[in-house]
Amino acid sequence: MAPFGPECSSLLRQGVNGTFARMATQPVVIAVAENTHLSTFAALAEKAGLAGKLNSAKDITVFAPTNDAFAKLSKAQLDRFRNNEAQLRKLVNYTVAEKKITPEQLPDGHFTTMEGSTLTTSGSGQSFKVNNTANIVCGDIATENATVYVIDTVPIPPS
């Protein structure tokens, strides 16, 4: 199935890097790092020391917030994650489900994250939300080892 969602076309860059076809051949963090709309998530995964773990995991699902999603966080929130490795690891791990999630599982989904909490999805057709707050703006993007759902709001892990 092809990626779906209202912002899929705007997430693609022209040329080779950042295209869905190229992303499908790369490990997940490398794939999202090449997409200019997802570079903050990739940089935070690297900073948290999780890039290798995510790149080598098999059949995971990443709910990757856009750079604009991170820009919605207050400076204090962003600094809390950037300056505290444990909090940053918790945040990144909270966006990763430990299994492959298909679009058919999204309407009423409850998924265990690598952080240990549950992330929920809801919706229908091509309109889905994560934790009732983040919209999936482009979903079902294949990478070499993961499925990516791009979201417009950063999900904050439970305290």
DSSP file with accessible surface (Angstrom, degrees, kcal/mol):
  #  RESIDUE AA STRUCTURE BP1 BP2  ACC     N-H-->O    O-->H-N    N-H-->O    O-->H-N    TCO  KAPPA ALPHA  PHI   PSI    X-CA   Y-CA   Z-CA
    1    1 A M              0   0  149      0, 0.0     3,-0.1     0, 0.0     0, 0.0   0.000 360.0 360.0 360.0 143.7    0.0    0.0    0.0
    2    2 A A        -     0   0   71      1,-0.1   137,-0.1   139,-0.1   139,-0.1  -0.470 360.0 -87.4 -80.0 152.9    1.2    3.5   -0.8
    3    3 A P        -     0   0   38      0, 0.0     2,-0.3     0, 0.0   137,-0.2  -0.245  49.9-157.0 -55.7 148.8    1.7    6.1    2.0
    4    4 A F  B     +A  139   0A   8    135,-1.9   135,-3.5    -3,-0.1     3,-0.1  -0.913  33.5  87.8-129.7 157.2   -1.5    8.0    2.8
    5    5 A G  S >  S-     0   0   18     -2,-0.3     3,-1.2   133,-0.3     4,-0.3  -0.444  74.8 -85.2 132.7 158.3   -2.4   11.3    4.4
    6    6 A P  T 3  S+     0   0  103      0, 0.0     4,-0.2     0, 0.0   132,-0.2   0.701 121.1  41.7 -66.9 -20.0   -2.9   15.0    3.6
    7    7 A E  T 3> S+     0   0   78    130,-2.6     4,-1.3     1,-0.1   131,-0.2   0.313  78.4 104.9-113.0  11.1    0.8   16.0    3.9
    8    8 A a  H X> S+     0   0   13     -3,-1.2     4,-0.7   129,-0.5     3,-0.6   0.927  82.8  49.1 -58.0 -44.6    2.5   13.1    2.1
    9    9 A S  H >4 S+     0   0  104     -4,-0.3     3,-0.7     1,-0.2    -1,-0.2   0.887 111.0  49.4 -66.4 -34.1    3.2   15.1   -1.1
   10   10 A S  H 34 S+     0   0   64      1,-0.2    -1,-0.2    -4,-0.2    -2,-0.2   0.701 103.3  62.3 -78.2 -15.7    4.7   18.0    0.9
   11   11 A L  H << S+     0   0    4     -4,-1.3    26,-0.3    -3,-0.6     2,-0.3   0.673  88.8  87.6 -79.9 -16.3    6.9   15.7    2.9
   12   12 A L    <<  -     0   0   55     -3,-0.7     2,-0.3    -4,-0.7     7,-0.1  -0.636  65.8-148.7 -88.1 141.5    8.8   14.6   -0.2
   13   13 A R        -     0   0   78     -2,-0.3     2,-0.1     4,-0.3    -2,-0.1  -0.699  27.3-104.6 -97.2 158.5   11.8   16.3   -1.6
   14   14 A Q  S    S+     0   0  182     -2,-0.3     2,-0.2     5,-0.1     3,-0.2  -0.458  85.7  24.4 -75.6 153.4   12.6   16.4   -5.2
   15   15 A G  S    S-     0   0   58      1,-0.2    -2,-0.1    -2,-0.1     4,-0.0  -0.565 111.8 -45.8  93.0-154.6   15.4   14.1   -6.4
   16   16 A V  S >  S+     0   0   99     -2,-0.2     3,-1.3     2,-0.1     6,-0.3   0.931 106.2  77.1 -88.5 -50.9   16.7   11.0   -4.7
   17   17 A N  T 3  S+     0   0   68      1,-0.2    -4,-0.3    -3,-0.2     3,-0.1  -0.371 101.1  15.5 -70.3 139.4   17.1   11.7   -1.0
   18   18 A G  T 3  S+     0   0    0      1,-0.3    -1,-0.2    -6,-0.1    -5,-0.2   0.458  89.1 133.2  84.2  -0.9   14.0   11.8    1.2
   19   19 A T    <>  -     0   0   30     -3,-1.3     4,-2.8    -7,-0.1    -1,-0.3  -0.462  68.0-117.4 -80.2 157.4   11.7   10.0   -1.3
   20   20 A F  H  > S+     0   0   43      1,-0.2     4,-1.9     2,-0.2    -1,-0.1   0.899 115.7  54.4 -60.5 -38.1    9.5    7.2   -0.2
   21   21 A A  H  4 S+     0   0   77      1,-0.2     4,-0.4     2,-0.2    -1,-0.2   0.924 112.0  43.1 -63.5 -42.6   11.4    4.8   -2.5
   22   22 A R  H >4 S+     0   0   78     -6,-0.3     3,-1.6     1,-0.2     4,-0.3   0.910 110.0  56.3 -69.0 -41.5   14.7    5.7   -1.0
   23   23 A M  H >< S+     0   0    1     -4,-2.8     3,-1.6     1,-0.3   121,-0.7   0.879  99.3  62.0 -57.7 -35.5   13.3    5.6    2.6
   24   24 A A  T 3< S+     0   0   43     -4,-1.9    -1,-0.3     1,-0.3    -2,-0.2   0.711 103.5  49.6 -65.5 -17.6   12.2    2.0    1.9
   25   25 A T  T <  S+     0   0   89     -3,-1.6    -1,-0.3    -4,-0.4    -2,-0.2   0.399 103.8  72.1-100.6   1.0   15.9    1.0    1.4
   26   26 A Q  S <  S-     0   0   17     -3,-1.6   118,-2.9    -4,-0.3   119,-0.5  -0.879  87.9 -99.0-120.4 152.2   17.3    2.6    4.5
   27   27 A P     >  -     0   0   26      0, 0.0     4,-2.7     0, 0.0     3,-0.3  -0.308  50.8-102.3 -61.1 154.1   17.2    1.9    8.3
   28   28 A V  H  > S+     0   0    2     26,-0.3     4,-2.6     1,-0.2     5,-0.3   0.821 115.7  45.4 -56.9 -46.7   14.6    4.1    9.9
   29   29 A V  H  > S+     0   0    2     22,-0.3     4,-2.2     2,-0.2    -1,-0.2   0.917 115.8  47.7 -69.1 -37.5   16.7    6.8   11.6
   30   30 A I  H  > S+     0   0   75     -3,-0.3     4,-1.4     2,-0.2    -2,-0.2   0.936 112.1  51.5 -64.0 -42.8   18.8    7.3    8.4
   31   31 A A  H  < S+     0   0    0     -4,-2.7     4,-0.4     1,-0.2     3,-0.3   0.932 114.1  41.1 -61.8 -46.5   15.6    7.4    6.3
   32   32 A V  H >< S+     0   0    0     -4,-2.6     3,-1.1     1,-0.2     6,-0.4   0.843 107.5  62.6 -74.2 -28.6   13.9   10.1    8.4
   33   33 A A  H 3< S+     0   0   49     -4,-2.2    -1,-0.2    -5,-0.3    -2,-0.2   0.849 100.4  54.2 -62.7 -32.0   17.2   12.1    8.8
   34   34 A E  T 3< S+     0   0   38     -4,-1.4     2,-0.7    -3,-0.3    -1,-0.3   0.641  90.9  85.9 -77.4 -13.7   17.3   12.6    5.0
   35   35 A N  S X  S-     0   0    2     -3,-1.1     3,-2.2    -4,-0.4     4,-0.5  -0.798  73.6-148.5 -90.9 119.7   13.8   14.1    5.1
   36   36 A T  T 3  S+     0   0   68     -2,-0.7     3,-0.3     1,-0.3     4,-0.2   0.708  96.0  56.7 -62.6 -18.9   14.0   17.8    5.9
   37   37 A H  T 3  S+     0   0   69    -26,-0.3    30,-2.5     1,-0.2    -1,-0.3   0.555 113.3  39.1 -86.8  -9.6   10.7   17.7    7.7
   38   38 A L  S <> S+     0   0    1     -3,-2.2     4,-1.8    -6,-0.4     3,-0.2   0.268  79.2 108.8-122.3  10.6   11.8   15.0   10.1
   39   39 A S  H  > S+     0   0   49     -4,-0.5     4,-2.6    -3,-0.3     5,-0.2   0.810  74.3  58.2 -65.8 -30.9   15.4   16.0   10.9
   40   40 A T  H  > S+     0   0   30      2,-0.2     4,-2.6     1,-0.2    -1,-0.2   0.948 106.8  48.2 -64.8 -44.9   14.7   17.1   14.5
   41   41 A F  H  > S+     0   0    3     24,-0.4     4,-2.4    -3,-0.2    -2,-0.2   0.938 112.8  48.4 -59.2 -46.0   13.3   13.7   15.4
   42   42 A A  H  X S+     0   0    4     -4,-1.8     4,-2.2     1,-0.2    -1,-0.2   0.924 111.7  49.7 -61.7 -42.0   16.4   12.0   13.8
   43   43 A A  H  X S+     0   0   60     -4,-2.6     4,-2.8     1,-0.2    -1,-0.2   0.899 111.3  48.8 -65.1 -38.8   18.8   14.3   15.6
   44   44 A L  H  X S+     0   0    5     -4,-2.6     4,-2.3     2,-0.2    -1,-0.2   0.878 108.8  52.9 -70.0 -36.4   17.1   13.7   19.0
   45   45 A A  H  <>S+     0   0    0     -4,-2.4     5,-2.6    -5,-0.2     6,-0.8   0.920 112.4  46.2 -62.2 -41.3   17.2    9.9   18.4
   46   46 A E  H ><5S+     0   0  119     -4,-2.2     3,-1.8     4,-0.2    -2,-0.2   0.948 112.1  49.6 -63.1 -50.0   20.9   10.3   17.8
   47   47 A K  H 3<5S+     0   0  121     -4,-2.8    -2,-0.2     1,-0.3    -1,-0.2   0.851 108.4  53.9 -60.4 -34.5   21.4   12.5   20.8
   48   48 A A  T 3<5S-     0   0    0     -4,-2.3    -1,-0.3    -5,-0.2    -2,-0.2   0.517 114.4-118.6 -77.4  -5.6   19.5   10.0   23.0
   49   49 A G  T < 5S+     0   0   53     -3,-1.8     4,-0.3    -4,-0.3    -3,-0.2   0.734  85.5 112.2  75.7  22.3   21.9    7.3   21.8
   50   50 A L     >< +     0   0    0     -5,-2.6     4,-2.8    -6,-0.2     5,-0.3   0.484  40.1  93.1-106.9  -4.7   19.0    5.3   20.3
   51   51 A A  H  > S+     0   0    6     -6,-0.8     4,-2.9     1,-0.2   -22,-0.3   0.931  89.4  46.7 -58.4 -46.8   19.7    5.6   16.5
   52   52 A G  H  > S+     0   0   51      1,-0.2     4,-1.6     2,-0.2    -1,-0.2   0.920 113.5  48.8 -61.7 -43.7   21.7    2.3   16.4
   53   53 A K  H  > S+     0   0   97     -4,-0.3     4,-1.2     1,-0.2    -1,-0.2   0.927 115.4  43.7 -61.9 -45.9   19.0    0.5   18.4
   54   54 A L  H  < S+     0   0    0     -4,-2.8   -26,-0.3     1,-0.2    -2,-0.2   0.889 112.6  52.5 -68.7 -38.2   16.2    1.8   16.2
   55   55 A N  H  < S+     0   0   29     -4,-2.9    -1,-0.2    -5,-0.3    -2,-0.2   0.778 115.5  40.7 -68.5 -26.3   18.1    1.2   13.0
   56   56 A S  H  < S+     0   0   82     -4,-1.6    -1,-0.2    -5,-0.2    -2,-0.2   0.580  91.2 104.4 -99.7 -10.6   18.8   -2.5   13.9
   57   57 A A     <  -     0   0   21     -4,-1.2     2,-0.4    -3,-0.2     3,-0.2  -0.348  66.7-131.5 -67.2 152.5   15.3   -3.3   15.4
   58   58 A K  S    S-     0   0  144      1,-0.2    88,-0.1    40,-0.1    87,-0.1  -0.897  72.1  -5.4-111.8 137.4   13.0   -5.4   13.2
   59   59 A D  S    S+     0   0  102     86,-0.6    87,-0.2    -2,-0.4     2,-0.2   0.881  86.1 149.6  53.3  49.6    9.4   -4.6   12.4
   60   60 A I  E     -b  146   0B   8     85,-1.4    87,-2.1    -3,-0.2     2,-0.4  -0.611  39.9-134.9 -99.9 168.7    8.9   -1.6   14.6
   61   61 A T  E     -bC 147  97B   0     36,-2.1    36,-2.9    85,-0.2     2,-0.5  -0.996  14.0-159.6-125.9 131.0    6.6    1.4   14.0
   62   62 A V  E     -bC 148  96B   1     85,-2.8    87,-2.8    -2,-0.4     2,-1.0  -0.944  11.0-157.4-113.3 125.2    7.8    4.9   14.6
   63   63 A F  E     -b  149   0B   0     32,-3.4    87,-0.2    -2,-0.5    85,-0.1  -0.848  27.1-164.6 -95.9  92.2    5.3    7.8   15.1
   64   64 A A  E     -b  150   0B   0     85,-1.6    87,-2.1    -2,-1.0     2,-0.1  -0.738   9.9-141.8 -91.8 115.0    7.7   10.5   14.0
   65   65 A P  E     -b  151   0B   0      0, 0.0   -24,-0.4     0, 0.0    87,-0.2  -0.471  22.7-118.8 -70.4 143.6    6.8   14.1   14.9
   66   66 A T     >  -     0   0   10     85,-2.0     4,-1.8    -2,-0.1     3,-0.2  -0.276  26.4-105.5 -72.0 166.3    7.6   16.7   12.2
   67   67 A N  H  > S+     0   0   37    -30,-2.5     4,-2.0     1,-0.2     5,-0.1   0.891 125.1  56.1 -58.5 -38.9   10.0   19.6   12.9
   68   68 A D  H  > S+     0   0  120    -31,-0.3     4,-0.9     1,-0.2    -1,-0.2   0.851 102.2  56.0 -62.5 -34.5    6.9   21.8   13.1
   69   69 A A  H >4 S+     0   0    1     -3,-0.2     3,-0.7    82,-0.2     4,-0.5   0.931 108.3  46.6 -63.2 -43.8    5.6   19.5   15.8
   70   70 A F  H >< S+     0   0    7     -4,-1.8     3,-1.3     1,-0.2    -2,-0.2   0.866 105.8  60.3 -66.0 -32.6    8.7   20.0   17.9
   71   71 A A  H 3< S+     0   0   77     -4,-2.0    -1,-0.2     1,-0.3    -2,-0.2   0.751  95.5  63.2 -66.4 -22.5    8.5   23.8   17.2
   72   72 A K  T << S+     0   0  128     -4,-0.9    -1,-0.3    -3,-0.7    -2,-0.2   0.702  84.7  94.2 -73.3 -21.0    5.0   23.7   19.0
   73   73 A L  S <  S-     0   0   23     -3,-1.3     2,-0.0    -4,-0.5    -3,-0.0  -0.432  87.3-107.1 -69.2 148.6    6.7   22.7   22.3
   74   74 A S     >  -     0   0   57      1,-0.1     4,-2.7    -2,-0.1     5,-0.2  -0.343  28.0-111.8 -68.6 159.3    7.6   25.5   24.6
   75   75 A K  H  > S+     0   0  149      1,-0.2     4,-3.0     2,-0.2     5,-0.2   0.911 120.2  53.6 -59.3 -38.5   11.3   26.3   25.0
   76   76 A A  H  > S+     0   0   74      2,-0.2     4,-2.1     1,-0.2    -1,-0.2   0.913 109.7  46.9 -64.0 -42.9   11.2   24.9   28.5
   77   77 A Q  H  > S+     0   0   63      2,-0.2     4,-1.7     1,-0.2    -1,-0.2   0.944 114.5  46.2 -62.7 -49.3    9.7   21.6   27.3
   78   78 A L  H  X S+     0   0   24     -4,-2.7     4,-3.0     1,-0.2     5,-0.2   0.924 112.7  50.0 -61.9 -42.5   12.2   21.2   24.5
   79   79 A D  H  X S+     0   0   47     -4,-3.0     4,-2.6    -5,-0.2    -1,-0.2   0.874 104.8  58.7 -63.2 -37.4   15.1   22.2   26.8
   80   80 A R  H  < S+     0   0  113     -4,-2.1     4,-0.4    -5,-0.2    -1,-0.2   0.918 113.9  38.0 -58.9 -39.9   13.9   19.6   29.4
   81   81 A F  H >< S+     0   0    0     -4,-1.7     3,-0.8     1,-0.2     7,-0.4   0.932 117.5  48.6 -77.3 -43.7   14.3   16.9   26.8
   82   82 A R  H 3< S+     0   0   98     -4,-3.0    -2,-0.2     1,-0.2    -3,-0.2   0.833 117.1  41.6 -65.1 -33.5   17.4   18.2   25.1
   83   83 A N  T 3< S+     0   0  127     -4,-2.6     2,-0.4    -5,-0.2    -1,-0.2   0.393 108.6  61.0 -99.3   3.4   19.3   18.7   28.4
   84   84 A N    <>  -     0   0   69     -3,-0.8     4,-2.6    -4,-0.4     5,-0.2  -0.897  62.4-164.8-134.2 103.3   18.3   15.5   30.2
   85   85 A E  H  > S+     0   0  119     -2,-0.4     4,-2.9     1,-0.2     5,-0.2   0.871  90.1  53.0 -59.5 -38.0   19.3   12.3   28.4
   86   86 A A  H  > S+     0   0   68      1,-0.2     4,-2.1     2,-0.2    -1,-0.2   0.929 112.3  44.9 -64.3 -42.8   17.0   10.1   30.5
   87   87 A Q  H  > S+     0   0   60     -7,-0.2     4,-2.4     2,-0.2    -2,-0.2   0.889 113.4  51.0 -66.3 -39.3   14.0   12.3   29.6
   88   88 A L  H  X S+     0   0    1     -4,-2.6     4,-2.7    -7,-0.4     5,-0.3   0.930 110.0  48.9 -65.1 -44.0   15.1   12.4   25.9
   89   89 A R  H  X S+     0   0   85     -4,-2.9     4,-2.8     1,-0.2     5,-0.2   0.913 111.2  51.1 -60.7 -41.8   15.4    8.6   25.8
   90   90 A K  H  X S+     0   0   56     -4,-2.1     4,-1.7    -5,-0.2    -1,-0.2   0.927 111.1  48.3 -61.6 -45.1   11.9    8.3   27.3
   91   91 A L  H  X S+     0   0    4     -4,-2.4     4,-0.7     2,-0.2    -2,-0.2   0.948 115.1  43.2 -61.5 -50.2   10.5   10.7   24.7
   92   92 A V  H >< S+     0   0    3     -4,-2.7     3,-1.4     1,-0.2     4,-0.2   0.946 114.1  50.3 -64.7 -45.6   12.0    9.0   21.7
   93   93 A N  H >< S+     0   0   17     -4,-2.8     3,-1.4    -5,-0.3    21,-1.0   0.817 102.7  62.6 -62.1 -28.5   11.2    5.5   23.0
   94   94 A Y  H 3< S+     0   0   10     -4,-1.7    -1,-0.3     1,-0.3    -2,-0.2   0.736  99.0  55.4 -70.1 -19.8    7.6    6.6   23.6
   95   95 A T  T << S+     0   0    2     -3,-1.4   -32,-3.4    -4,-0.7     2,-0.5   0.428  96.1  81.0 -90.2   1.5    7.2    7.3   19.8
   96   96 A V  E <   -C   62   0B   0     -3,-1.4    18,-2.6   -34,-0.2    19,-0.3  -0.939  62.9-157.4-118.0 120.2    8.2    3.7   18.9
   97   97 A A  E     -CD  61 113B   0    -36,-2.9   -36,-2.1    -2,-0.5    16,-0.2  -0.726  23.2-128.4 -90.1 145.8    5.9    0.7   19.0
   98   98 A E  S    S+     0   0  116     14,-1.7     2,-0.3    -2,-0.3    15,-0.1   0.222  85.3  45.7 -83.3  16.4    7.5   -2.6   19.3
   99   99 A K  S    S-     0   0  101     13,-0.2     2,-0.4   -38,-0.1    -2,-0.2  -0.965  94.6 -87.3-149.2 165.7    5.7   -4.1   16.4
  100  100 A K        -     0   0  104     -2,-0.3     2,-0.5   -40,-0.1   -39,-0.1  -0.629  41.7-157.0 -75.5 128.1    4.7   -3.4   12.8
  101  101 A I        -     0   0    0     -2,-0.4    39,-0.1   -41,-0.1    -4,-0.0  -0.943   3.5-156.5-111.2 125.4    1.4   -1.5   12.8
  102  102 A T    >   -     0   0   41     -2,-0.5     3,-1.8     1,-0.1     4,-0.4  -0.595  31.8-108.9 -94.5 160.1   -0.7   -1.6    9.7
  103  103 A P  G >  S+     0   0   14      0, 0.0     3,-1.4     0, 0.0    -1,-0.1   0.844 118.1  64.3 -56.3 -30.5   -3.3    1.1    8.7
  104  104 A E  G 3  S+     0   0  140      1,-0.3    -3,-0.0     2,-0.2     0, 0.0   0.731  99.7  53.2 -66.9 -19.9   -6.0   -1.5    9.5
  105  105 A Q  G <  S+     0   0   64     -3,-1.8     3,-0.4     1,-0.2    -1,-0.3   0.540  90.9  79.8 -89.7  -7.2   -4.9   -1.5   13.1
  106  106 A L    X   +     0   0    0     -3,-1.4     3,-1.0    -4,-0.4    23,-0.2   0.807  69.0  76.6 -75.3 -32.4   -5.2    2.3   13.6
  107  107 A P  T 3  S+     0   0   59      0, 0.0    16,-1.0     0, 0.0    -1,-0.2   0.851 122.6   1.3 -54.0 -36.2   -9.0    2.8   14.1
  108  108 A D  E 3  S+F  122   0C 126     -3,-0.4     2,-0.3    14,-0.2    14,-0.2  -0.382  93.8 162.6-146.8  63.2   -8.9    1.6   17.7
  109  109 A G  E <   -F  121   0C   5     12,-1.3    12,-2.0    -3,-1.0     2,-0.4  -0.621  24.3-175.6 -97.1 145.4   -5.3    0.7   18.5
  110  110 A H  E     -F  120   0C 120     -2,-0.3     2,-0.4    10,-0.2    10,-0.2  -0.963  19.1-179.8-133.6 114.9   -3.5    0.3   21.7
  111  111 A F  E     -F  119   0C  10      8,-3.0     8,-2.8    -2,-0.4     2,-0.3  -0.962  27.3-128.5-127.2 134.4    0.2   -0.3   21.3
  112  112 A T  E     -F  118   0C  80     -2,-0.4   -14,-1.7     6,-0.2     6,-0.2  -0.613  30.2-147.4 -77.4 132.0    3.1   -0.9   23.8
  113  113 A T  B >   -D   97   0B   1      4,-2.9     3,-1.4    -2,-0.3   -16,-0.3  -0.527  26.8-108.9 -96.2 166.6    6.0    1.5   23.2
  114  114 A M  T 3  S+     0   0   34    -18,-2.6   -20,-0.2   -21,-1.0   -21,-0.1   0.718 121.0  62.6 -65.1 -18.6    9.7    0.9   23.7
  115  115 A E  T 3  S-     0   0   42    -22,-1.0    -1,-0.3   -19,-0.3   -21,-0.1   0.701 118.5-113.8 -77.6 -22.3    9.3    3.3   26.7
  116  116 A G  S <  S+     0   0   58     -3,-1.4     2,-0.1     1,-0.4    -2,-0.1   0.280  81.1 102.7 108.6 -11.5    6.9    0.8   28.3
  117  117 A S  S    S-     0   0   27     -5,-0.1    -4,-2.9    41,-0.0     2,-0.4  -0.374  73.9 -99.7 -93.4-179.2    3.7    2.8   28.2
  118  118 A T  E     -F  112   0C  73     -6,-0.2     2,-0.4    -2,-0.1    -6,-0.2  -0.864  24.8-161.3-107.4 136.3    0.7    2.5   25.8
  119  119 A L  E     -F  111   0C   0     -8,-2.8    -8,-3.0    -2,-0.4     2,-0.3  -0.916  14.9-151.7-108.6 138.3    0.1    4.7   22.8
  120  120 A T  E     -F  110   0C  37     -2,-0.4    11,-3.0   -10,-0.2     2,-0.3  -0.838   8.9-165.1-113.7 152.2   -3.4    4.8   21.3
  121  121 A T  E     +FG 109 130C   2    -12,-2.0   -12,-1.3    -2,-0.3     2,-0.3  -0.966  11.8 170.1-129.6 150.8   -4.6    5.5   17.8
  122  122 A S  E     +FG 108 129C  33      7,-1.9     7,-2.8    -2,-0.3     2,-0.3  -0.972  24.7  76.7-152.4 162.8   -8.1    6.3   16.6
  123  123 A G  E     - G   0 128C  35    -16,-1.0     2,-0.3    -2,-0.3     5,-0.2  -0.840  52.4-111.3 132.1-167.6   -9.9    7.4   13.5
  124  124 A S  E >  S+ G   0 127C  85      3,-1.9     3,-2.7    -2,-0.3     2,-0.4  -0.971  70.3   9.5-159.3 167.7  -11.1    6.0   10.2
  125  125 A G  T 3  S-     0   0   68     -2,-0.3     3,-0.0     1,-0.3    -2,-0.0  -0.424 129.1 -32.3  61.2-116.1  -10.5    6.2    6.5
  126  126 A Q  T 3  S+     0   0  120     -2,-0.4     2,-0.6     1,-0.0    -1,-0.3   0.095 120.1  94.5-119.7  19.1   -7.3    8.2    6.1
  127  127 A S  E <   +G  124   0C  83     -3,-2.7    -3,-1.9  -122,-0.1     2,-0.3  -0.924  50.5 157.6-118.2 106.7   -7.9   10.4    9.2
  128  128 A F  E     -G  123   0C   9     -2,-0.6     8,-2.6     8,-0.4     2,-0.3  -0.933  24.2-155.2-131.9 153.1   -6.2    9.1   12.3
  129  129 A K  E     -GH 122 135C  72     -7,-2.8    -7,-1.9    -2,-0.3     2,-0.5  -0.914  11.7-140.2-123.5 152.8   -5.0   10.5   15.7
  130  130 A V  E >> S-GH 121 134C   0      4,-2.8     4,-2.3    -2,-0.3     3,-2.1  -0.962  90.0 -11.8-111.1 126.3   -2.4    9.4   18.1
  131  131 A N  T 34 S-     0   0   35    -11,-3.0    -1,-0.2    -2,-0.5   -10,-0.1   0.789 116.6 -77.2  53.4  30.0   -3.4    9.7   21.8
  132  132 A N  T 34 S+     0   0  114    -12,-0.2    -1,-0.3     2,-0.2     3,-0.1   0.609 129.9  67.8  60.0  12.3   -6.3   11.9   20.6
  133  133 A T  T <4 S+     0   0   80     -3,-2.1     2,-0.5     1,-0.2    -2,-0.2   0.669  81.1  65.7-126.9 -38.6   -4.0   14.8   20.1
  134  134 A A  E  <  -H  130   0C   0     -4,-2.3    -4,-2.8    19,-0.1     2,-0.4  -0.776  68.4-142.0 -97.1 129.8   -1.6   14.2   17.2
  135  135 A N  E     -H  129   0C  54     -2,-0.5    17,-1.6    -6,-0.2     2,-0.8  -0.715  16.6-126.9 -84.5 138.7   -2.8   13.9   13.6
  136  136 A I  E     +E  151   0B   5     -8,-2.6    -8,-0.4    -2,-0.4    15,-0.2  -0.789  31.2 178.7 -81.9 111.1   -1.2   11.3   11.4
  137  137 A V  E    S+     0   0B   4     13,-2.4  -130,-2.6    -2,-0.8  -129,-0.5   0.651  71.8   9.8 -92.6 -17.8   -0.3   13.6    8.4
  138  138 A a  E    S-E  150   0B   0     12,-1.3    12,-3.6  -131,-0.2    -1,-0.3  -0.852  81.6-178.9-159.6 123.1    1.4   10.9    6.4
  139  139 A G  E     +A    4   0B   0   -135,-3.5  -135,-1.9    -2,-0.3    10,-0.2  -0.830  47.4  36.0-131.1 166.1    1.3    7.2    7.3
  140  140 A D  E     +     0   0B  24     -2,-0.3     2,-0.6     8,-0.2     9,-0.2   0.875  64.2 165.0  64.7  44.3    2.4    3.8    6.3
  141  141 A I  E     -E  148   0B   3      7,-2.5     7,-2.8    -3,-0.2     2,-0.3  -0.804  28.8-138.9 -91.5 122.9    5.8    4.8    5.1
  142  142 A A  E     +E  147   0B  53     -2,-0.6     2,-0.3     5,-0.2     5,-0.2  -0.627  23.7 176.4 -84.7 138.3    8.1    1.8    4.7
  143  143 A T        -     0   0   12      3,-2.7  -119,-0.3    -2,-0.3  -118,-0.1  -0.760  51.7 -88.5-121.6 178.8   11.8    1.9    5.7
  144  144 A E  S    S+     0   0  110   -118,-2.9  -120,-0.1  -121,-0.7  -119,-0.1   0.848 122.7   8.4 -56.4 -34.4   14.2   -1.0    5.6
  145  145 A N  S    S+     0   0    5   -119,-0.5   -85,-1.4   -87,-0.1   -86,-0.6   0.358 125.2  40.9-130.6   3.1   13.2   -2.1    9.1
  146  146 A A  E     -b   60   0B   5    -87,-0.2    -3,-2.7   -88,-0.1     2,-0.4  -0.959  63.6-123.1-149.8 164.9   10.2    0.0   10.2
  147  147 A T  E     -bE  61 142B   5    -87,-2.1   -85,-2.8    -2,-0.3     2,-0.4  -0.940  31.8-151.9-109.5 136.4    6.9    1.5    9.4
  148  148 A V  E     -bE  62 141B   0     -7,-2.8    -7,-2.5    -2,-0.4     2,-0.5  -0.930  15.0-172.3-116.1 134.1    6.7    5.3    9.9
  149  149 A Y  E     -b   63   0B   0    -87,-2.8   -85,-1.6    -2,-0.4     2,-0.4  -0.995  21.4-143.2-118.8 118.1    3.6    7.4   10.7
  150  150 A V  E     -bE  64 138B   0    -12,-3.6   -13,-2.4    -2,-0.5   -12,-1.3  -0.712  21.4-167.6 -85.4 129.7    4.4   11.1   10.5
  151  151 A I  E     -bE  65 136B   0    -87,-2.1   -85,-2.0    -2,-0.4   -82,-0.2  -0.852  26.0-141.3-122.2 157.0    2.5   13.1   13.2
  152  152 A D  S    S+     0   0   32    -17,-1.6     2,-0.3    -2,-0.3   -16,-0.1   0.364  84.8  49.3 -98.6   3.4    1.9   16.9   13.7
  153  153 A T  S    S-     0   0   37    -18,-0.2   -83,-0.1   -81,-0.0   -84,-0.1  -0.997  83.5-117.2-142.4 140.5    2.2   16.9   17.5
  154  154 A V        -     0   0    8    -85,-0.5     2,-0.4    -2,-0.3   -90,-0.1  -0.665  29.3-134.5 -78.2 121.2    4.9   15.5   19.8
  155  155 A P        -     0   0    3      0, 0.0   -61,-0.1     0, 0.0   -24,-0.1  -0.640  16.8-143.8 -76.9 127.6    3.4   12.8   22.1
  156  156 A I        -     0   0   64     -2,-0.4     3,-0.1   -62,-0.0   -65,-0.1  -0.812  17.0-123.4 -94.3 125.6    4.6   13.4   25.7
  157  157 A P        -     0   0   10      0, 0.0   -66,-0.1     0, 0.0   -38,-0.0  -0.308  34.8 -94.8 -65.3 150.7    5.2   10.2   27.6
  158  158 A P              0   0   62      0, 0.0   -41,-0.0     0, 0.0     0, 0.0  -0.324 360.0 360.0 -62.1 147.6    3.3    9.8   30.9
  159  159 A S              0   0  160     -3,-0.1    -3,-0.0     0, 0.0     0, 0.0  -0.387 360.0 360.0 -68.6 360.0    5.3   10.8   34.0
